[in-house]
Amino acid sequence: MVDALDARWPGMRDRICDSRPAIRRHMNVFVDGKRARLDAKLLPGAEVVILTAVSGG
């Protein structure tokens, strides 16, 4: 999925993933409502949500 996003919007991979590669510390990825890692299996019709952490002060 990250590859497809990066192909459509170049640079997206660097915003979601770090150099290990793993999902960046302040990014939250959910597949069908459950927290996911890069190796998560995606079935047809799966709902994927990518959120950045929000903080303030």
PDB file of N, CA, C, O and CB in Angstrom:
ATOM      1  N   MET A   1       0.813  -1.166   0.000  1.00  0.00           N
ATOM      2  CA  MET A   1       0.000   0.000   0.000  1.00  0.00           C
ATOM      3  C   MET A   1       0.871   1.250   0.000  1.00  0.00           C
ATOM      4  O   MET A   1       0.580   2.210  -0.714  1.00  0.00           O
ATOM      5  CB  MET A   1      -0.933  -0.014   1.184  1.00  0.00           C
ATOM      6  N   VAL A   2       1.929   1.245   0.788  1.00  0.00           N
ATOM      7  CA  VAL A   2       2.815   2.413   0.839  1.00  0.00           C
ATOM      8  C   VAL A   2       3.465   2.630  -0.522  1.00  0.00           C
ATOM      9  O   VAL A   2       3.634   3.771  -0.950  1.00  0.00           O
ATOM     10  CB  VAL A   2       3.899   2.236   1.934  1.00  0.00           C
ATOM     11  N   ASP A   3       3.830   1.548  -1.207  1.00  0.00           N
ATOM     12  CA  ASP A   3       4.405   1.675  -2.548  1.00  0.00           C
ATOM     13  C   ASP A   3       3.414   2.329  -3.503  1.00  0.00           C
ATOM     14  O   ASP A   3       3.795   3.193  -4.294  1.00  0.00           O
ATOM     15  CB  ASP A   3       4.826   0.298  -3.086  1.00  0.00           C
ATOM     16  N   ALA A   4       2.159   1.932  -3.440  1.00  0.00           N
ATOM     17  CA  ALA A   4       1.141   2.511  -4.323  1.00  0.00           C
ATOM     18  C   ALA A   4       0.924   3.985  -4.014  1.00  0.00           C
ATOM     19  O   ALA A   4       0.772   4.795  -4.928  1.00  0.00           O
ATOM     20  CB  ALA A   4      -0.184   1.748  -4.189  1.00  0.00           C
ATOM     21  N   LEU A   5       0.909   4.337  -2.736  1.00  0.00           N
ATOM     22  CA  LEU A   5       0.771   5.751  -2.367  1.00  0.00           C
ATOM     23  C   LEU A   5       1.949   6.568  -2.880  1.00  0.00           C
ATOM     24  O   LEU A   5       1.772   7.667  -3.407  1.00  0.00           O
ATOM     25  CB  LEU A   5       0.655   5.900  -0.843  1.00  0.00           C
ATOM     26  N   ASP A   6       3.153   6.022  -2.722  1.00  0.00           N
ATOM     27  CA  ASP A   6       4.347   6.740  -3.158  1.00  0.00           C
ATOM     28  C   ASP A   6       4.397   6.880  -4.679  1.00  0.00           C
ATOM     29  O   ASP A   6       4.900   7.882  -5.187  1.00  0.00           O
ATOM     30  CB  ASP A   6       5.598   6.026  -2.660  1.00  0.00           C
ATOM     31  N   ALA A   7       3.886   5.898  -5.404  1.00  0.00           N
ATOM     32  CA  ALA A   7       3.841   5.996  -6.866  1.00  0.00           C
ATOM     33  C   ALA A   7       2.880   7.101  -7.300  1.00  0.00           C
ATOM     34  O   ALA A   7       3.140   7.815  -8.268  1.00  0.00           O
ATOM     35  CB  ALA A   7       3.418   4.646  -7.487  1.00  0.00           C
ATOM     36  N   ARG A   8       1.769   7.236  -6.578  1.00  0.00           N
ATOM     37  CA  ARG A   8       0.771   8.240  -6.936  1.00  0.00           C
ATOM     38  C   ARG A   8       1.153   9.633  -6.432  1.00  0.00           C
ATOM     39  O   ARG A   8       0.943  10.634  -7.116  1.00  0.00           O
ATOM     40  CB  ARG A   8      -0.588   7.843  -6.380  1.00  0.00           C
ATOM     41  N   TRP A   9       1.714   9.677  -5.225  1.00  0.00           N
ATOM     42  CA  TRP A   9       2.137  10.945  -4.614  1.00  0.00           C
ATOM     43  C   TRP A   9       3.586  10.788  -4.158  1.00  0.00           C
ATOM     44  O   TRP A   9       3.833  10.418  -3.010  1.00  0.00           O
ATOM     45  CB  TRP A   9       1.202  11.346  -3.403  1.00  0.00           C
ATOM     46  N   PRO A  10       4.550  11.064  -5.044  1.00  0.00           N
ATOM     47  CA  PRO A  10       5.973  10.883  -4.707  1.00  0.00           C
ATOM     48  C   PRO A  10       6.338  11.591  -3.399  1.00  0.00           C
ATOM     49  O   PRO A  10       5.939  12.729  -3.154  1.00  0.00           O
ATOM     50  CB  PRO A  10       6.860  11.412  -5.848  1.00  0.00           C
ATOM     51  N   GLY A  11       7.106  10.884  -2.572  1.00  0.00           N
ATOM     52  CA  GLY A  11       7.530  11.412  -1.285  1.00  0.00           C
ATOM     53  C   GLY A  11       6.667  10.938  -0.124  1.00  0.00           C
ATOM     54  O   GLY A  11       7.019  11.155   1.035  1.00  0.00           O
ATOM     55  N   MET A  12       5.551  10.298  -0.419  1.00  0.00           N
ATOM     56  CA  MET A  12       4.647   9.850   0.634  1.00  0.00           C
ATOM     57  C   MET A  12       5.320   8.804   1.526  1.00  0.00           C
ATOM     58  O   MET A  12       5.111   8.802   2.740  1.00  0.00           O
ATOM     59  CB  MET A  12       3.362   9.278   0.023  1.00  0.00           C
ATOM     60  N   ARG A  13       6.120   7.922   0.940  1.00  0.00           N
ATOM     61  CA  ARG A  13       6.805   6.896   1.724  1.00  0.00           C
ATOM     62  C   ARG A  13       7.668   7.539   2.811  1.00  0.00           C
ATOM     63  O   ARG A  13       7.656   7.087   3.957  1.00  0.00           O
ATOM     64  CB  ARG A  13       7.671   6.004   0.807  1.00  0.00           C
ATOM     65  N   ASP A  14       8.413   8.584   2.464  1.00  0.00           N
ATOM     66  CA  ASP A  14       9.286   9.235   3.442  1.00  0.00           C
ATOM     67  C   ASP A  14       8.498   9.920   4.559  1.00  0.00           C
ATOM     68  O   ASP A  14       9.032  10.125   5.650  1.00  0.00           O
ATOM     69  CB  ASP A  14      10.174  10.252   2.746  1.00  0.00           C
ATOM     70  N   ARG A  15       7.265  10.269   4.309  1.00  0.00           N
ATOM     71  CA  ARG A  15       6.443  10.888   5.345  1.00  0.00           C
ATOM     72  C   ARG A  15       5.838   9.846   6.290  1.00  0.00           C
ATOM     73  O   ARG A  15       5.562  10.141   7.453  1.00  0.00           O
ATOM     74  CB  ARG A  15       5.332  11.716   4.704  1.00  0.00           C
ATOM     75  N   ILE A  16       5.635   8.631   5.785  1.00  0.00           N
ATOM     76  CA  ILE A  16       5.029   7.565   6.582  1.00  0.00           C
ATOM     77  C   ILE A  16       6.082   6.684   7.243  1.00  0.00           C
ATOM     78  O   ILE A  16       5.907   6.267   8.389  1.00  0.00           O
ATOM     79  CB  ILE A  16       4.117   6.714   5.713  1.00  0.00           C
ATOM     80  N   CYS A  17       7.168   6.396   6.539  1.00  0.00           N
ATOM     81  CA  CYS A  17       8.169   5.427   7.001  1.00  0.00           C
ATOM     82  C   CYS A  17       9.502   6.087   7.325  1.00  0.00           C
ATOM     83  O   CYS A  17       9.860   7.123   6.764  1.00  0.00           O
ATOM     84  CB  CYS A  17       8.378   4.349   5.950  1.00  0.00           C
ATOM     85  N   ASP A  18      10.232   5.451   8.256  1.00  0.00           N
ATOM     86  CA  ASP A  18      11.588   5.896   8.550  1.00  0.00           C
ATOM     87  C   ASP A  18      12.573   5.040   7.760  1.00  0.00           C
ATOM     88  O   ASP A  18      12.163   4.315   6.854  1.00  0.00           O
ATOM     89  CB  ASP A  18      11.883   5.819  10.077  1.00  0.00           C
ATOM     90  N   SER A  19      13.858   5.110   8.084  1.00  0.00           N
ATOM     91  CA  SER A  19      14.878   4.415   7.296  1.00  0.00           C
ATOM     92  C   SER A  19      15.038   2.933   7.624  1.00  0.00           C
ATOM     93  O   SER A  19      15.798   2.251   6.936  1.00  0.00           O
ATOM     94  CB  SER A  19      16.184   5.090   7.488  1.00  0.00           C
ATOM     95  N   ARG A  20      14.348   2.393   8.660  1.00  0.00           N
ATOM     96  CA  ARG A  20      14.550   0.977   9.048  1.00  0.00           C
ATOM     97  C   ARG A  20      14.080  -0.031   8.022  1.00  0.00           C
ATOM     98  O   ARG A  20      14.877  -0.958   7.875  1.00  0.00           O
ATOM     99  CB  ARG A  20      13.845   0.703  10.331  1.00  0.00           C
ATOM    100  N   PRO A  21      13.075  -0.083   7.333  1.00  0.00           N
ATOM    101  CA  PRO A  21      11.887   0.760   7.302  1.00  0.00           C
ATOM    102  C   PRO A  21      10.833   0.293   8.322  1.00  0.00           C
ATOM    103  O   PRO A  21      10.619  -0.902   8.530  1.00  0.00           O
ATOM    104  CB  PRO A  21      11.289   0.766   5.891  1.00  0.00           C
ATOM    105  N   ALA A  22      10.213   1.250   8.922  1.00  0.00           N
ATOM    106  CA  ALA A  22       9.094   1.024   9.838  1.00  0.00           C
ATOM    107  C   ALA A  22       8.237   2.283   9.802  1.00  0.00           C
ATOM    108  O   ALA A  22       8.678   3.324   9.314  1.00  0.00           O
ATOM    109  CB  ALA A  22       9.589   0.696  11.313  1.00  0.00           C
ATOM    110  N   ILE A  23       7.041   2.193  10.305  1.00  0.00           N
ATOM    111  CA  ILE A  23       6.170   3.368  10.357  1.00  0.00           C
ATOM    112  C   ILE A  23       6.789   4.353  11.341  1.00  0.00           C
ATOM    113  O   ILE A  23       7.217   3.971  12.430  1.00  0.00           O
ATOM    114  CB  ILE A  23       4.696   2.985  10.777  1.00  0.00           C
ATOM    115  N   ARG A  24       6.831   5.605  10.953  1.00  0.00           N
ATOM    116  CA  ARG A  24       7.423   6.630  11.813  1.00  0.00           C
ATOM    117  C   ARG A  24       6.745   6.662  13.175  1.00  0.00           C
ATOM    118  O   ARG A  24       5.569   6.322  13.307  1.00  0.00           O
ATOM    119  CB  ARG A  24       7.328   8.005  11.150  1.00  0.00           C
ATOM    120  N   ARG A  25       7.492   7.070  14.170  1.00  0.00           N
ATOM    121  CA  ARG A  25       7.042   7.051  15.560  1.00  0.00           C
ATOM    122  C   ARG A  25       5.758   7.838  15.784  1.00  0.00           C
ATOM    123  O   ARG A  25       4.909   7.419  16.571  1.00  0.00           O
ATOM    124  CB  ARG A  25       8.120   7.595  16.449  1.00  0.00           C
ATOM    125  N   HIS A  26       5.605   8.957  15.115  1.00  0.00           N
ATOM    126  CA  HIS A  26       4.435   9.804  15.347  1.00  0.00           C
ATOM    127  C   HIS A  26       3.348   9.646  14.285  1.00  0.00           C
ATOM    128  O   HIS A  26       2.490  10.512  14.117  1.00  0.00           O
ATOM    129  CB  HIS A  26       4.860  11.241  15.409  1.00  0.00           C
ATOM    130  N   MET A  27       3.405   8.523  13.574  1.00  0.00           N
ATOM    131  CA  MET A  27       2.361   8.190  12.609  1.00  0.00           C
ATOM    132  C   MET A  27       1.567   7.014  13.164  1.00  0.00           C
ATOM    133  O   MET A  27       2.130   6.132  13.813  1.00  0.00           O
ATOM    134  CB  MET A  27       2.965   7.852  11.200  1.00  0.00           C
ATOM    135  N   ASN A  28       0.285   7.002  12.914  1.00  0.00           N
ATOM    136  CA  ASN A  28      -0.579   5.913  13.353  1.00  0.00           C
ATOM    137  C   ASN A  28      -1.283   5.341  12.127  1.00  0.00           C
ATOM    138  O   ASN A  28      -1.944   6.068  11.385  1.00  0.00           O
ATOM    139  CB  ASN A  28      -1.613   6.401  14.423  1.00  0.00           C
ATOM    140  N   VAL A  29      -1.138   4.041  11.924  1.00  0.00           N
ATOM    141  CA  VAL A  29      -1.757   3.372  10.789  1.00  0.00           C
ATOM    142  C   VAL A  29      -2.686   2.294  11.335  1.00  0.00           C
ATOM    143  O   VAL A  29      -2.297   1.485  12.178  1.00  0.00           O
ATOM    144  CB  VAL A  29      -0.682   2.764   9.823  1.00  0.00           C
ATOM    145  N   PHE A  30      -3.914   2.300  10.839  1.00  0.00           N
ATOM    146  CA  PHE A  30      -4.917   1.330  11.255  1.00  0.00           C
ATOM    147  C   PHE A  30      -5.468   0.623  10.023  1.00  0.00           C
ATOM    148  O   PHE A  30      -5.721   1.255   8.998  1.00  0.00           O
ATOM    149  CB  PHE A  30      -6.058   2.014  12.055  1.00  0.00           C
ATOM    150  N   VAL A  31      -5.650  -0.682  10.129  1.00  0.00           N
ATOM    151  CA  VAL A  31      -6.282  -1.474   9.073  1.00  0.00           C
ATOM    152  C   VAL A  31      -7.519  -2.103   9.696  1.00  0.00           C
ATOM    153  O   VAL A  31      -7.425  -2.879  10.647  1.00  0.00           O
ATOM    154  CB  VAL A  31      -5.297  -2.575   8.475  1.00  0.00           C
ATOM    155  N   ASP A  32      -8.666  -1.763   9.155  1.00  0.00           N
ATOM    156  CA  ASP A  32      -9.953  -2.251   9.675  1.00  0.00           C
ATOM    157  C   ASP A  32     -10.074  -2.020  11.186  1.00  0.00           C
ATOM    158  O   ASP A  32     -10.549  -2.882  11.926  1.00  0.00           O
ATOM    159  CB  ASP A  32     -10.118  -3.749   9.360  1.00  0.00           C
ATOM    160  N   GLY A  33      -9.633  -0.835  11.624  1.00  0.00           N
ATOM    161  CA  GLY A  33      -9.788  -0.433  13.011  1.00  0.00           C
ATOM    162  C   GLY A  33      -8.732  -0.932  13.974  1.00  0.00           C
ATOM    163  O   GLY A  33      -8.795  -0.627  15.165  1.00  0.00           O
ATOM    164  N   LYS A  34      -7.752  -1.701  13.483  1.00  0.00           N
ATOM    165  CA  LYS A  34      -6.703  -2.223  14.360  1.00  0.00           C
ATOM    166  C   LYS A  34      -5.359  -1.623  13.971  1.00  0.00           C
ATOM    167  O   LYS A  34      -5.048  -1.491  12.787  1.00  0.00           O
ATOM    168  CB  LYS A  34      -6.645  -3.769  14.291  1.00  0.00           C
ATOM    169  N   ARG A  35      -4.568  -1.260  14.974  1.00  0.00           N
ATOM    170  CA  ARG A  35      -3.246  -0.700  14.715  1.00  0.00           C
ATOM    171  C   ARG A  35      -2.444  -1.672  13.861  1.00  0.00           C
ATOM    172  O   ARG A  35      -2.489  -2.882  14.083  1.00  0.00           O
ATOM    173  CB  ARG A  35      -2.503  -0.395  16.041  1.00  0.00           C
ATOM    174  N   ALA A  36      -1.709  -1.144  12.881  1.00  0.00           N
ATOM    175  CA  ALA A  36      -1.004  -2.002  11.927  1.00  0.00           C
ATOM    176  C   ALA A  36       0.449  -1.593  11.772  1.00  0.00           C
ATOM    177  O   ALA A  36       0.829  -0.456  12.054  1.00  0.00           O
ATOM    178  CB  ALA A  36      -1.693  -1.966  10.573  1.00  0.00           C
ATOM    179  N   ARG A  37       1.254  -2.549  11.318  1.00  0.00           N
ATOM    180  CA  ARG A  37       2.654  -2.312  10.968  1.00  0.00           C
ATOM    181  C   ARG A  37       2.778  -2.436   9.449  1.00  0.00           C
ATOM    182  O   ARG A  37       1.799  -2.716   8.757  1.00  0.00           O
ATOM    183  CB  ARG A  37       3.617  -3.325  11.710  1.00  0.00           C
ATOM    184  N   LEU A  38       3.989  -2.225   8.945  1.00  0.00           N
ATOM    185  CA  LEU A  38       4.192  -2.294   7.496  1.00  0.00           C
ATOM    186  C   LEU A  38       3.926  -3.676   6.921  1.00  0.00           C
ATOM    187  O   LEU A  38       3.601  -3.793   5.740  1.00  0.00           O
ATOM    188  CB  LEU A  38       5.593  -1.879   7.157  1.00  0.00           C
ATOM    189  N   ASP A  39       4.055  -4.717   7.720  1.00  0.00           N
ATOM    190  CA  ASP A  39       3.854  -6.068   7.203  1.00  0.00           C
ATOM    191  C   ASP A  39       2.400  -6.533   7.300  1.00  0.00           C
ATOM    192  O   ASP A  39       2.109  -7.704   7.057  1.00  0.00           O
ATOM    193  CB  ASP A  39       4.741  -7.034   7.948  1.00  0.00           C
ATOM    194  N   ALA A  40       1.492  -5.631   7.651  1.00  0.00           N
ATOM    195  CA  ALA A  40       0.072  -5.993   7.756  1.00  0.00           C
ATOM    196  C   ALA A  40      -0.466  -6.460   6.406  1.00  0.00           C
ATOM    197  O   ALA A  40      -0.179  -5.860   5.370  1.00  0.00           O
ATOM    198  CB  ALA A  40      -0.757  -4.797   8.273  1.00  0.00           C
ATOM    199  N   LYS A  41      -1.237  -7.519   6.433  1.00  0.00           N
ATOM    200  CA  LYS A  41      -1.872  -8.041   5.212  1.00  0.00           C
ATOM    201  C   LYS A  41      -3.112  -7.205   4.912  1.00  0.00           C
ATOM    202  O   LYS A  41      -3.908  -6.911   5.804  1.00  0.00           O
ATOM    203  CB  LYS A  41      -2.248  -9.560   5.368  1.00  0.00           C
ATOM    204  N   LEU A  42      -3.263  -6.833   3.668  1.00  0.00           N
ATOM    205  CA  LEU A  42      -4.439  -6.074   3.244  1.00  0.00           C
ATOM    206  C   LEU A  42      -5.306  -6.949   2.352  1.00  0.00           C
ATOM    207  O   LEU A  42      -4.873  -7.392   1.288  1.00  0.00           O
ATOM    208  CB  LEU A  42      -4.028  -4.774   2.503  1.00  0.00           C
ATOM    209  N   LEU A  43      -6.513  -7.188   2.788  1.00  0.00           N
ATOM    210  CA  LEU A  43      -7.474  -7.928   1.990  1.00  0.00           C
ATOM    211  C   LEU A  43      -8.249  -6.946   1.114  1.00  0.00           C
ATOM    212  O   LEU A  43      -8.344  -5.768   1.458  1.00  0.00           O
ATOM    213  CB  LEU A  43      -8.436  -8.748   2.893  1.00  0.00           C
ATOM    214  N   PRO A  44      -8.804  -7.403  -0.008  1.00  0.00           N
ATOM    215  CA  PRO A  44      -9.607  -6.504  -0.832  1.00  0.00           C
ATOM    216  C   PRO A  44     -10.713  -5.860   0.003  1.00  0.00           C
ATOM    217  O   PRO A  44     -11.406  -6.539   0.761  1.00  0.00           O
ATOM    218  CB  PRO A  44     -10.212  -7.263  -2.029  1.00  0.00           C
ATOM    219  N   GLY A  45     -10.867  -4.567  -0.142  1.00  0.00           N
ATOM    220  CA  GLY A  45     -11.902  -3.829   0.573  1.00  0.00           C
ATOM    221  C   GLY A  45     -11.511  -3.386   1.971  1.00  0.00           C
ATOM    222  O   GLY A  45     -12.326  -2.797   2.682  1.00  0.00           O
ATOM    223  N   ALA A  46     -10.261  -3.663   2.382  1.00  0.00           N
ATOM    224  CA  ALA A  46      -9.817  -3.260   3.722  1.00  0.00           C
ATOM    225  C   ALA A  46      -9.820  -1.729   3.828  1.00  0.00           C
ATOM    226  O   ALA A  46      -9.518  -1.022   2.867  1.00  0.00           O
ATOM    227  CB  ALA A  46      -8.393  -3.828   4.028  1.00  0.00           C
ATOM    228  N   GLU A  47     -10.167  -1.248   5.011  1.00  0.00           N
ATOM    229  CA  GLU A  47     -10.133   0.186   5.274  1.00  0.00           C
ATOM    230  C   GLU A  47      -8.803   0.516   5.954  1.00  0.00           C
ATOM    231  O   GLU A  47      -8.475  -0.048   6.998  1.00  0.00           O
ATOM    232  CB  GLU A  47     -11.350   0.633   6.160  1.00  0.00           C
ATOM    233  N   VAL A  48      -8.048   1.425   5.357  1.00  0.00           N
ATOM    234  CA  VAL A  48      -6.760   1.853   5.906  1.00  0.00           C
ATOM    235  C   VAL A  48      -6.867   3.316   6.281  1.00  0.00           C
ATOM    236  O   VAL A  48      -7.304   4.146   5.485  1.00  0.00           O
ATOM    237  CB  VAL A  48      -5.596   1.621   4.892  1.00  0.00           C
ATOM    238  N   VAL A  49      -6.457   3.623   7.515  1.00  0.00           N
ATOM    239  CA  VAL A  49      -6.467   4.999   8.001  1.00  0.00           C
ATOM    240  C   VAL A  49      -5.048   5.334   8.442  1.00  0.00           C
ATOM    241  O   VAL A  49      -4.438   4.593   9.214  1.00  0.00           O
ATOM    242  CB  VAL A  49      -7.499   5.194   9.179  1.00  0.00           C
ATOM    243  N   ILE A  50      -4.522   6.463   7.945  1.00  0.00           N
ATOM    244  CA  ILE A  50      -3.205   6.945   8.339  1.00  0.00           C
ATOM    245  C   ILE A  50      -3.390   8.298   9.002  1.00  0.00           C
ATOM    246  O   ILE A  50      -3.915   9.235   8.401  1.00  0.00           O
ATOM    247  CB  ILE A  50      -2.231   7.038   7.115  1.00  0.00           C
ATOM    248  N   LEU A  51      -2.947   8.384  10.257  1.00  0.00           N
ATOM    249  CA  LEU A  51      -3.091   9.614  11.029  1.00  0.00           C
ATOM    250  C   LEU A  51      -1.746  10.065  11.559  1.00  0.00           C
ATOM    251  O   LEU A  51      -0.931   9.246  11.984  1.00  0.00           O
ATOM    252  CB  LEU A  51      -4.078   9.419  12.183  1.00  0.00           C
ATOM    253  N   THR A  52      -1.517  11.350  11.535  1.00  0.00           N
ATOM    254  CA  THR A  52      -0.339  11.880  12.203  1.00  0.00           C
ATOM    255  C   THR A  52      -0.713  12.216  13.639  1.00  0.00           C
ATOM    256  O   THR A  52      -1.851  12.586  13.926  1.00  0.00           O
ATOM    257  CB  THR A  52       0.220  13.131  11.461  1.00  0.00           C
ATOM    258  N   ALA A  53       0.245  12.084  14.524  1.00  0.00           N
ATOM    259  CA  ALA A  53      -0.004  12.438  15.913  1.00  0.00           C
ATOM    260  C   ALA A  53      -0.202  13.963  15.982  1.00  0.00           C
ATOM    261  O   ALA A  53       0.454  14.723  15.270  1.00  0.00           O
ATOM    262  CB  ALA A  53       1.182  11.966  16.844  1.00  0.00           C
ATOM    263  N   VAL A  54      -1.107  14.379  16.843  1.00  0.00           N
ATOM    264  CA  VAL A  54      -1.387  15.799  17.020  1.00  0.00           C
ATOM    265  C   VAL A  54      -1.111  16.138  18.482  1.00  0.00           C
ATOM    266  O   VAL A  54      -1.582  15.457  19.393  1.00  0.00           O
ATOM    267  CB  VAL A  54      -2.870  16.155  16.613  1.00  0.00           C
ATOM    268  N   SER A  55      -0.354  17.184  18.683  1.00  0.00           N
ATOM    269  CA  SER A  55      -0.101  17.624  20.060  1.00  0.00           C
ATOM    270  C   SER A  55      -0.140  19.138  20.087  1.00  0.00           C
ATOM    271  O   SER A  55      -0.090  19.790  19.043  1.00  0.00           O
ATOM    272  CB  SER A  55       1.272  17.091  20.595  1.00  0.00           C
ATOM    273  N   GLY A  56      -0.226  19.662  21.214  1.00  0.00           N
ATOM    274  CA  GLY A  56      -0.278  21.111  21.336  1.00  0.00           C
ATOM    275  C   GLY A  56       0.142  21.518  22.727  1.00  0.00           C
ATOM    276  O   GLY A  56       0.470  20.690  23.577  1.00  0.00           O
ATOM    277  N   GLY A  57       0.121  22.766  22.923  1.00  0.00           N
ATOM    278  CA  GLY A  57       0.533  23.218  24.245  1.00  0.00           C
ATOM    279  C   GLY A  57       0.097  24.640  24.474  1.00  0.00           C
ATOM    280  O   GLY A  57       0.354  25.201  25.539  1.00  0.00           O
TER     281      GLY A  57
END
